[in-house]
Amino acid sequence: MSSSSNPTSIETSRLSEGAASTIAVLLGAAFVVILNETILNVALTHLMEDFHVSANTVQWVATAFMLTMAVVIPTTGLLLQRFSIRSVFGAAMGSFLLGTALAAAAPSFPVLVLGRVVQGFGTAIMMPLLITTILRLVPPQRRGVIMGNVSIVISVAPALGPTISGLILSVAPWRFLFIVVLPIALAALLIGLSKLPRAVENEPGTLDLLSVLLTVPGFGFLVYGLSSFGNTENQNVVLSVSALSIGLVCVTIFIVRQLKLQTTGTPLLDLRTFTYRDYALSLLLLVLSMMALFGVVIVLPIYMLSIRELDPIQVGLILLPGGLVMGLLGPVVGRLFDRVGARPLTIVGASLLVLALGSLTFLDVHTATWYLVAAHIVLSIGLALIFTPVFTASMNPLPPHLYSHGSATLSTLQQVAAATGTALLIAVLQLTASAAAGAGGALVTGIDLMPGVKAAFYVAGGLSVVALALTFFMPGKTAEQTAGNQTPAP
């Protein structure tokens, strides 16, 4: 008999009032902080004008934010073992508030980037805190539904960023993108400190300083190397290759260090999570999807602002329907996951992703607005069908002692993928546009960017094709059948 017809199973699948309250507070706060990943995308041209910086330079307000998250997130596995939910939440929201205030008052571009880094520090802690708390409090029978709400935070908040940004920029300067967030974040902090539990769930571990230090050049140089390939103002292939090489070496040493600490100490990231097949496969699918998503959410606004010369408010309204659709589908997809598993949902989702990105390769300077809206809606539906199953299927097989490490690893790779996707597609865009225009070392802008935009969407489409191939290997069983029953791969 299925759990849906078993009264005992139904009873144990319900959340206590305290658990529901805790998750609700964390979901609300996480939405606020994750929204800021992409809220500046539509404001990039405003920042370029105000601070007199190039397109390659201005993208660091997004990349620095995501890189900070990638560097900080690996430490959260141990933070969640050492401190209470309330303490970790307070540190996260306090840092986010400080960074938001710094960015709002930034007198120069470097200070703005610094504010984004401080914001990123707080955001980095929030997502693993949310996911780990859900795994501890929510029974397997309900995880699909709850993770559907998490998908709203992780995927819809970044998707809505450009829309909200466009609406604000239509009536106020870019600094109000941060000013309007301040009271909301402050309210979330005060509510969280009054509602969240003080208890510490696990025994404390030891923070390995060498592992932390290795994450900085490892992830930092990888993304810097990618972004520098697109810097047509000062092309230096040797510098780009050197940065990529240093990053790869540091990441390799980091991995070796973690494998050693798994037997002799406390790893920063316990890589035994990758011995669970569904976890490893889901993470790979997540990485490809995030690279495509974050590349598109920065390239598409560039196309609409620089080539179509639309107003920020128009850009925001074009992107709004897709963001709303993704938000509405999150809980629905979660319930479907609990019934049919990940495979059928992700196959359909990745197919729609291929269709949407393929359609964006046909853009030109006269593409109708309805076409942009339709393509973005299809893209959003596809991502909604991917993210919730991937988040849930990746974490379900893990034993409880790996929850915090699994969520930290997932969040780390998510941010590295997002930063890499942004840097990669911007590099492809600028290099292709420069080559087509014969601009040499000059920065290409306006309508001359069109060949680069099309090339960037071709690359994103290629990533989605690989993602589609992976979906056929995703688990097809329900969360209740697979949770806790999968053994590590030999």
C-alpha positions in Angstrom: 0.0 0.0 0.0 1.3 3.4 -0.9 2.0 6.1 1.8 -0.8 8.2 0.5 -3.3 5.6 1.8 -1.5 4.8 5.0 -2.7 7.0 7.9 0.4 6.4 9.9 2.6 7.5 6.9 0.4 10.6 6.4 0.7 11.6 10.0 4.5 11.2 10.1 4.8 13.2 6.9 3.2 16.3 8.5 5.4 19.1 9.7 5.2 20.4 13.3 4.3 24.0 13.8 7.9 24.9 14.8 9.4 23.2 11.8 7.0 24.9 9.4 7.7 28.3 11.0 11.5 27.8 10.8 11.3 26.8 7.1 9.0 29.7 6.3 11.4 32.2 7.9 14.4 30.8 6.1 12.6 30.7 2.7 11.6 34.3 3.0 15.0 35.5 4.0 16.7 33.3 1.3 14.4 34.8 -1.4 15.5 38.3 -0.4 19.2 37.6 -0.5 19.2 35.4 -3.6 17.2 38.0 -5.5 20.3 40.2 -5.4 22.3 37.8 -7.6 20.8 39.2 -10.7 19.1 42.5 -9.6 21.9 44.5 -11.2 21.8 42.9 -14.6 19.5 45.4 -16.1 21.4 48.2 -14.4 24.7 47.3 -16.0 24.6 50.1 -18.6 23.8 52.6 -15.9 26.8 51.5 -13.9 29.0 51.7 -17.0 28.0 55.3 -17.5 28.2 56.4 -13.9 31.6 54.7 -13.1 33.1 54.9 -16.7 33.9 51.2 -16.9 33.7 48.6 -19.8 31.2 45.8 -20.2 33.9 43.3 -19.2 34.6 45.3 -16.0 31.0 45.9 -15.0 30.1 42.2 -15.1 32.3 41.7 -12.0 29.4 43.1 -9.8 27.7 39.8 -10.6 30.8 37.6 -10.9 32.3 38.9 -7.6 29.0 38.2 -5.8 28.9 34.6 -7.1 32.6 33.9 -6.5 32.3 35.0 -2.9 29.5 32.6 -2.5 31.6 29.8 -4.0 34.5 30.5 -1.7 32.4 30.8 1.5 29.8 28.1 1.0 32.3 25.2 1.5 32.8 26.4 5.1 29.1 26.2 5.9 29.1 22.4 6.4 31.2 22.9 9.5 29.5 26.2 10.5 26.1 24.3 10.6 27.7 21.7 12.9 29.2 24.1 15.3 26.6 26.8 15.7 22.8 27.0 16.1 20.4 27.8 13.2 19.7 31.2 14.8 23.4 32.1 15.1 24.2 31.2 11.6 21.1 33.0 10.3 22.1 36.2 12.3 25.6 36.2 10.8 24.2 35.7 7.3 21.6 38.4 7.4 23.9 40.8 9.3 26.5 40.5 6.6 24.0 40.9 3.8 22.6 44.1 5.4 26.1 45.5 5.8 27.0 44.8 2.1 23.7 46.2 0.9 24.2 49.5 2.8 27.8 49.7 1.4 26.7 49.1 -2.2 23.9 51.7 -1.9 26.4 54.4 -0.8 29.3 53.3 -3.0 31.3 56.3 -4.2 33.3 54.3 -6.7 33.1 51.0 -8.7 35.6 49.2 -6.4 33.5 50.0 -3.4 30.4 48.8 -5.2 32.2 45.5 -5.9 33.3 45.3 -2.2 29.6 45.8 -1.1 28.6 42.9 -3.4 31.3 40.7 -1.9 30.0 41.4 1.6 26.5 40.7 0.4 27.7 37.5 -1.2 29.2 36.3 2.1 25.8 36.5 3.8 24.0 34.9 0.8 26.5 32.1 0.7 25.6 31.0 4.2 21.8 31.2 3.7 21.3 28.5 1.0 23.1 25.6 2.7 21.4 26.6 6.0 18.0 26.4 4.3 18.6 23.1 2.5 20.2 21.4 5.5 17.4 22.5 7.8 14.8 21.1 5.4 16.6 17.8 5.3 16.6 17.6 9.1 13.0 18.6 9.6 11.1 17.3 6.6 10.3 13.6 6.1 11.1 12.1 2.6 7.4 12.0 1.7 7.1 15.8 1.8 10.5 16.8 0.4 9.4 17.2 -3.2 6.7 19.7 -2.2 9.1 21.7 0.1 11.9 21.6 -2.4 9.4 23.0 -4.9 9.3 26.1 -2.7 13.1 26.1 -2.5 13.2 26.1 -6.2 11.3 29.4 -6.1 14.1 30.9 -4.1 17.0 29.4 -6.0 15.7 29.8 -9.6 12.8 32.3 -9.5 14.5 34.9 -7.4 17.4 35.3 -9.8 14.9 35.2 -12.7 12.8 38.0 -11.2 15.9 40.1 -10.5 16.0 41.8 -13.9 12.2 42.5 -13.8 12.3 44.1 -10.3 15.4 46.0 -11.4 13.7 47.3 -14.5 10.7 48.5 -12.5 12.8 50.3 -10.0 15.1 51.9 -12.6 12.1 53.3 -14.4 11.4 55.6 -11.5 14.6 55.9 -9.5 18.5 55.8 -9.8 20.3 52.4 -9.6 21.2 53.0 -5.9 17.5 52.3 -5.0 18.0 48.7 -6.1 19.8 48.4 -2.7 18.0 51.0 -0.7 14.6 49.3 -1.1 16.1 46.0 0.0 17.4 47.4 3.3 14.2 47.6 5.3 13.0 44.2 4.0 16.3 42.5 5.0 16.2 44.2 8.4 12.7 42.9 9.0 13.7 39.4 8.0 16.7 39.5 10.4 14.6 40.6 13.3 11.9 38.0 12.7 14.5 35.3 12.3 16.2 36.1 15.5 12.9 36.0 17.4 11.6 32.8 15.7 14.6 30.4 14.9 15.8 27.8 17.4 19.0 28.1 19.4 19.9 24.4 19.5 23.0 23.0 17.8 22.3 19.8 15.9 25.7 18.2 15.5 29.1 17.9 17.1 31.5 20.7 16.1 34.3 19.9 13.7 37.7 21.5 13.0 38.0 24.1 10.2 40.9 23.3 7.9 42.5 26.7 7.1 44.5 25.3 4.1 41.3 24.1 2.5 39.7 27.5 2.9 42.7 29.3 1.4 42.7 26.9 -1.6 39.2 27.8 -2.5 40.0 31.5 -3.1 42.6 31.1 -6.0 40.9 27.9 -7.1 37.5 29.2 -8.0 38.6 32.8 -8.4 41.3 32.2 -11.1 39.0 29.8 -12.9 36.3 32.4 -13.5 38.8 35.3 -14.0 40.5 33.3 -16.7 37.2 32.7 -18.5 36.1 36.3 -18.2 39.5 37.7 -19.4 39.2 35.8 -22.6 36.5 38.2 -23.5 38.4 41.4 -22.6 38.9 42.9 -26.1 40.3 46.1 -24.6 43.5 44.3 -23.5 43.7 40.8 -24.9 46.3 38.7 -23.2 46.0 35.0 -24.0 48.9 34.1 -21.8 47.3 35.8 -18.8 44.0 34.1 -19.4 45.6 30.6 -19.8 47.8 31.2 -16.7 44.8 32.2 -14.6 42.9 29.1 -15.7 45.9 26.9 -15.0 46.4 28.3 -11.5 42.7 27.8 -10.8 42.7 24.2 -11.9 45.9 23.4 -9.9 44.4 24.9 -6.7 41.1 23.0 -7.2 43.0 19.8 -7.8 45.0 20.3 -4.6 41.8 21.2 -2.7 40.2 17.9 -3.8 43.3 15.9 -2.8 43.3 17.7 0.5 39.6 16.8 1.2 40.2 13.1 0.3 43.0 13.0 2.8 41.1 14.7 5.5 38.2 12.3 5.1 40.5 9.6 6.7 42.7 11.7 9.0 40.6 14.7 10.1 37.5 16.8 9.2 37.2 17.8 5.5 35.9 21.2 4.6 33.8 19.4 2.0 33.2 15.6 2.5 33.5 14.3 -1.1 32.0 11.0 -0.1 28.7 12.5 -1.2 29.9 11.9 -4.8 29.9 8.1 -4.2 26.1 8.3 -4.3 25.2 8.0 -8.0 22.0 10.1 -8.0 23.8 12.9 -6.1 26.7 13.0 -8.6 24.4 12.8 -11.6 22.0 15.5 -10.3 24.8 17.9 -9.5 26.2 17.6 -13.1 22.8 18.3 -14.5 22.5 21.3 -12.1 25.8 22.7 -13.2 24.9 22.6 -16.8 21.5 24.1 -16.2 22.9 26.9 -14.0 25.5 27.8 -16.6 22.8 28.2 -19.2 20.4 30.1 -16.9 22.9 32.7 -15.6 24.5 33.2 -19.0 21.1 33.9 -20.5 19.9 36.2 -17.8 22.8 38.5 -18.4 23.0 38.1 -22.3 19.3 38.6 -22.9 19.1 42.0 -21.1 22.3 43.1 -22.9 20.5 42.3 -26.2 17.3 44.1 -25.3 19.1 47.2 -23.8 22.1 47.6 -26.2 20.7 46.2 -29.5 16.9 46.8 -29.3 17.5 49.9 -27.1 14.5 49.1 -24.9 13.9 50.9 -21.6 14.7 49.0 -18.4 11.0 48.9 -17.5 10.3 47.2 -20.9 13.0 44.7 -20.2 11.5 44.0 -16.8 8.0 43.5 -18.2 9.3 41.1 -20.9 11.0 38.9 -18.4 8.2 39.1 -15.8 5.8 36.4 -17.2 8.6 33.8 -17.3 9.6 34.5 -13.7 6.0 34.3 -12.5 5.4 31.0 -14.4 8.5 29.5 -12.8 7.3 30.6 -9.4 3.9 29.1 -9.8 5.2 25.8 -11.1 7.7 25.2 -8.2 5.3 23.6 -5.7 3.4 21.8 -8.6 6.6 20.2 -9.9 7.4 19.3 -6.3 4.2 17.3 -5.9 4.7 15.7 -9.3 8.2 14.6 -8.2 6.8 12.9 -5.1 4.6 10.9 -7.5 6.8 10.1 -10.6 10.4 10.8 -9.6 13.0 12.9 -11.4 13.5 11.3 -14.8 10.2 12.1 -16.6 10.2 15.7 -15.3 13.8 16.5 -16.2 13.5 15.0 -19.7 10.6 17.3 -20.5 12.3 20.2 -18.8 15.6 19.8 -20.6 13.8 19.3 -23.9 12.0 22.7 -23.4 15.4 24.2 -22.5 16.9 23.1 -25.8 13.8 24.5 -27.6 14.0 27.8 -25.9 17.7 28.4 -26.3 17.5 27.2 -29.9 14.8 29.8 -30.6 17.0 32.6 -29.1 19.7 31.9 -31.7 17.3 33.3 -34.3 17.1 36.8 -32.7 17.9 39.8 -34.8 17.4 43.6 -34.5 13.7 43.4 -35.4 12.6 40.3 -33.4 9.1 40.9 -32.1 8.5 41.4 -28.4 6.0 38.5 -28.2 8.8 36.2 -29.5 11.1 37.2 -26.6 8.3 36.7 -24.0 7.4 33.3 -25.4 11.0 32.1 -25.5 11.6 33.2 -22.0 8.4 31.5 -20.7 9.4 28.2 -22.4 12.9 28.6 -20.9 11.3 29.2 -17.4 9.0 26.2 -17.6 11.9 24.0 -18.6 14.1 25.2 -15.7 11.2 24.7 -13.3 10.9 21.1 -14.4 14.6 20.6 -13.8 15.5 22.4 -10.6 13.1 20.9 -8.1 13.7 17.3 -9.2 17.5 17.9 -9.2 17.6 19.5 -5.8 15.5 16.7 -4.2 17.0 13.7 -6.1 20.5 14.8 -5.3 19.9 15.1 -1.5 17.5 12.2 -0.9 20.1 9.3 -1.1 22.5 10.9 1.4 22.6 9.7 5.0 22.0 12.4 7.7 25.6 12.9 8.6 26.3 14.1 5.0 23.4 16.5 4.8 25.4 19.6 5.6 28.3 18.6 3.3 25.9 17.6 0.5 24.1 20.9 0.6 27.3 22.9 0.9 28.8 21.1 -2.1 25.6 21.5 -4.1 25.5 25.3 -3.4 29.2 25.7 -4.1 29.0 24.1 -7.5 25.8 26.0 -8.3 27.6 29.3 -7.7 30.7 28.3 -9.6 28.5 27.2 -12.5 26.6 30.4 -12.4 29.8 32.5 -12.4 31.4 30.4 -15.1 28.3 30.6 -17.3 28.2 34.3 -16.9 31.9 34.8 -17.7 31.8 32.2 -20.5 28.9 33.7 -22.4 30.1 37.3 -22.0 33.5 36.2 -23.3 31.9 34.5 -26.3 29.6 37.5 -26.9 32.4 40.1 -26.9 35.0 38.0 -28.8 32.6 37.0 -31.6 31.2 40.6 -31.9 34.7 42.0 -32.1 35.8 39.5 -34.7 32.7 40.1 -36.8 33.2 43.9 -36.6 36.9 43.7 -37.2 37.3 46.0 -34.2 40.7 44.8 -33.1 41.1 45.8 -29.5 38.1 48.2 -29.4 35.1 47.5 -27.3 32.1 46.6 -29.4 28.7 48.0 -28.4 25.2 48.5 -29.8 24.0 46.7 -32.9 27.5 45.4 -33.6 26.9 43.0 -30.6 24.4 41.0 -32.6 26.8 38.3 -33.8 28.1 37.9 -30.3 24.6 37.5 -28.8 23.7 34.8 -31.3 27.0 33.0 -30.6 26.4 33.1 -26.8 23.0 31.5 -27.3 24.5 28.8 -29.5 26.9 28.0 -26.6 24.1 28.0 -24.1 22.1 25.7 -26.4 25.0 23.3 -26.6 25.0 23.1 -22.8 21.3 22.3 -22.8 21.8 19.4 -25.2 24.3 17.8 -22.9 21.9 18.3 -20.0 19.1 16.6 -22.0 21.3 13.6 -22.5 21.9 13.3 -18.8 18.3 13.4 -17.9 17.7 9.9 -19.3 19.9 8.5 -16.4 18.0 10.4 -13.6 16.2 8.3 -11.0 12.6 7.5 -11.8 11.4 6.3 -8.3 9.6 8.5 -5.9 11.4 10.3 -3.1 9.9 8.0 -0.5 11.2 4.9 -2.3 14.7 6.2 -2.8 15.4 8.3 0.4 18.1 6.8 2.5 18.1 3.5 0.5 20.8 4.2 -2.0 24.2 2.8 -1.2 27.4 4.4 -2.2 28.9 3.4 -5.6 31.8 1.0 -5.2 
